[in-house]
Amino acid sequence: MHHFLQEMEHKHYKSAVFFAIALLLCLCSSCKKGSNEGTLTYNIEFNEQEKAERSIISLLPDKMKYYYKQGSSSMEISAFGMFRTAYISNFQTKTNSVLFYLMPNKFTCNAKFGEHMIGFDPMPGIILTPTKEEKDTFGLTIHKVHVSFEDTTKEEYDIWYTKDLQVNNPNWHTPYKDIDGVLIDYRIALKDISMHISLAEISDLAVDSSKFFVPKDFKVVEVDSMNVIFDEYLKMEF
């Protein structure tokens, strides 16, 4: 009888240990930041020489927000309630939108997935070479890609991205369209304003779905007209 009780206690102990391990694994997989919904905050570094030559750059914010939820995403740069530009991809409606607000003017252009749309400056002759190098940052596994160009006089550099966040076609508006993952550390330009963008913070708090829709008070313009608007405002001098 005593042997039987000892055997039963041993089985219960093993079951409890197994349950605890399974629970721990489950909790660890769910506590990883990102996944299906959250907000990334990035630092923006501008080129010092360009800042000296173009006064508009000194007025631009040095932070960027990237919201994502259920496949949709919104990349937004805003400052003081006076300036806002956003690139929105709504996975539910299958539309891409660009917003531009410089008080008091509000403009937007919209297109279905796959249709012509504006974005960040193109990089002609760009060559993206995946590497095997990866590392962890802010709880995300990120992967390195080497960037070079057909024009060998252009500077080469590395960028990083993650596959951990569930975003549909995250780079539709950038020269890095072929990278199937959210960019974490990279270089880009908007109307010849060079930027180095790097992740500074990540939050897994719920995101308001309104982030992925165009506000009703924005004036709808054609895609090519929006390109002219960006040219007009971002190339101003003071």
C-alpha positions in Angstrom: 0.0 0.0 0.0 2.8 2.4 0.9 4.6 1.6 -2.4 1.3 2.3 -4.3 0.9 5.7 -2.6 4.5 6.6 -3.4 4.0 5.7 -7.0 0.8 7.8 -7.2 2.6 10.8 -5.7 5.4 10.4 -8.2 3.0 10.4 -11.1 1.1 13.4 -9.8 4.5 15.2 -9.3 5.5 14.4 -12.9 2.1 15.6 -14.2 2.4 18.9 -12.2 5.9 19.5 -13.6 4.7 18.8 -17.2 1.8 21.2 -16.8 4.0 23.9 -15.3 6.5 23.6 -18.2 3.6 23.7 -20.8 2.1 26.7 -19.1 5.5 28.5 -19.0 6.0 27.9 -22.7 2.6 29.2 -23.5 3.1 32.3 -21.5 6.5 33.0 -23.1 5.1 32.7 -26.6 2.3 35.1 -25.8 4.4 37.6 -23.9 6.7 38.3 -26.9 6.0 41.9 -27.9 4.5 42.6 -31.3 2.9 39.7 -33.2 -0.6 40.8 -34.4 -1.1 44.3 -32.9 1.0 47.1 -31.5 3.0 50.3 -32.0 6.6 50.8 -33.0 8.4 54.1 -32.2 11.4 55.0 -34.3 14.1 57.6 -34.1 14.8 59.7 -37.3 18.2 61.0 -38.0 18.6 63.6 -40.8 21.7 64.3 -42.8 23.6 67.2 -41.3 24.7 68.7 -44.6 21.2 68.5 -46.0 19.9 70.2 -42.8 22.3 73.1 -43.4 21.2 73.5 -47.0 17.4 73.0 -46.5 15.7 74.9 -43.8 12.5 72.8 -43.9 14.4 69.8 -42.4 14.8 71.6 -39.1 11.0 71.8 -38.7 10.5 68.1 -39.3 10.0 65.7 -36.3 12.7 63.3 -35.2 10.2 60.5 -34.3 8.0 58.2 -36.3 5.2 55.9 -35.3 4.3 52.6 -37.0 0.9 51.1 -36.0 -0.1 47.6 -37.0 -3.2 45.5 -36.4 -4.7 42.4 -38.0 -2.5 42.8 -41.2 -3.1 46.6 -41.5 -0.4 49.2 -40.9 0.1 53.0 -40.7 3.4 54.7 -40.8 3.0 58.2 -39.4 5.2 61.3 -38.9 3.6 64.2 -37.1 4.5 67.2 -35.0 2.8 69.7 -32.7 -0.7 69.2 -34.3 0.5 71.2 -37.3 2.1 68.6 -39.5 1.3 65.0 -40.3 2.1 62.6 -43.1 1.0 59.0 -43.1 1.2 55.9 -45.3 -1.8 53.6 -44.5 -2.4 50.1 -45.7 -5.8 48.7 -44.8 -5.8 45.0 -45.1 -9.6 44.7 -44.6 -10.5 47.2 -47.4 -7.5 46.3 -49.6 -6.6 49.9 -50.0 -3.4 52.0 -49.6 -3.7 55.7 -48.7 -1.3 58.6 -48.3 -2.2 61.5 -46.0 -0.6 64.9 -45.9 -1.5 67.7 -43.5 0.2 71.0 -43.0 -2.1 73.3 -41.1 -4.7 74.1 -42.4 -4.4 72.0 -45.6 -5.4 68.3 -45.5 -5.0 66.0 -48.5 -5.2 62.3 -49.2 -4.9 60.0 -52.2 -6.1 56.4 -52.3 -5.6 53.3 -54.4 -6.5 49.6 -54.4 -3.8 47.1 -53.6 -1.6 46.8 -56.7 -2.6 50.1 -58.3 -0.2 53.0 -58.9 0.6 54.9 -55.6 3.3 57.3 -54.4 5.8 56.5 -51.6 9.3 57.2 -50.5 11.9 58.1 -53.1 12.9 55.2 -55.3 16.4 53.8 -55.3 17.3 52.9 -58.9 19.5 49.9 -59.3 19.1 48.7 -55.7 20.4 45.2 -54.9 19.2 43.5 -51.7 21.4 40.7 -50.5 20.0 38.6 -47.6 22.5 37.4 -45.0 22.4 34.7 -42.3 23.1 37.2 -39.6 20.3 37.8 -37.0 20.0 39.1 -33.5 17.4 40.0 -30.9 16.2 43.5 -30.2 13.2 44.6 -28.1 12.1 41.0 -28.0 12.1 40.7 -31.8 14.3 38.5 -33.9 15.8 40.8 -36.6 17.6 39.8 -39.8 20.3 41.7 -41.7 20.2 42.5 -45.4 23.1 44.1 -47.3 22.2 46.9 -49.6 24.3 47.8 -52.7 23.7 49.3 -56.1 24.3 48.7 -59.7 26.1 52.1 -59.6 29.1 51.0 -57.6 29.9 54.6 -56.7 26.9 54.7 -54.3 27.6 53.9 -50.7 26.7 50.3 -49.5 25.0 49.7 -46.1 23.1 47.2 -44.0 19.4 47.2 -43.0 17.5 45.1 -40.5 14.0 43.7 -40.5 11.8 41.3 -38.5 9.3 38.6 -39.5 7.8 38.5 -36.1 5.0 41.1 -36.8 2.0 40.1 -38.8 1.7 42.9 -41.4 0.6 42.4 -45.0 3.0 43.7 -47.6 4.7 46.1 -45.0 7.1 47.8 -47.5 4.7 48.7 -50.3 5.6 52.4 -50.1 9.4 52.0 -49.8 12.3 50.9 -52.1 12.5 47.7 -50.0 9.3 46.1 -51.4 10.9 42.7 -51.8 11.6 42.4 -48.1 8.7 40.5 -46.5 9.0 41.9 -43.0 8.8 45.1 -41.0 11.9 47.3 -41.3 13.6 47.9 -38.0 16.8 49.9 -38.9 17.1 51.3 -42.4 17.8 54.3 -44.6 15.3 56.1 -46.8 14.6 59.4 -48.4 11.4 61.5 -49.0 11.7 64.3 -51.6 15.5 64.1 -51.4 15.4 64.4 -47.6 17.7 61.6 -46.3 16.7 59.7 -43.2 18.2 57.0 -41.0 15.3 55.4 -39.2 15.9 53.0 -36.2 13.6 51.4 -33.7 13.5 53.0 -30.3 10.5 51.5 -28.5 7.8 48.8 -29.0 4.4 48.6 -27.4 1.8 45.8 -27.5 -1.1 47.9 -26.3 -4.3 47.9 -28.4 -4.4 50.1 -31.4 -7.5 52.2 -32.3 -8.8 50.9 -35.7 -9.3 54.5 -36.8 -5.6 54.6 -37.4 -6.1 52.6 -40.6 -8.8 54.8 -42.1 -8.7 58.2 -43.8 -10.3 61.0 -41.8 -13.4 62.4 -43.5 -12.1 66.0 -43.5 -9.2 65.2 -45.8 -9.6 66.4 -49.4 -9.2 63.5 -51.9 -6.8 64.2 -54.8 -5.3 62.1 -57.6 -2.1 60.2 -56.9 0.0 62.4 -59.2 -1.5 65.5 -57.6 -0.4 64.3 -54.2 3.1 63.9 -55.5 3.0 67.6 -56.6 1.8 68.6 -53.1 4.7 66.8 -51.4 7.1 68.6 -53.8 5.5 71.9 -53.0 5.6 71.7 -49.3 8.7 69.7 -48.6 10.9 71.7 -50.9 9.9 75.1 -49.3 12.6 77.3 -48.0 12.3 79.7 -45.0 
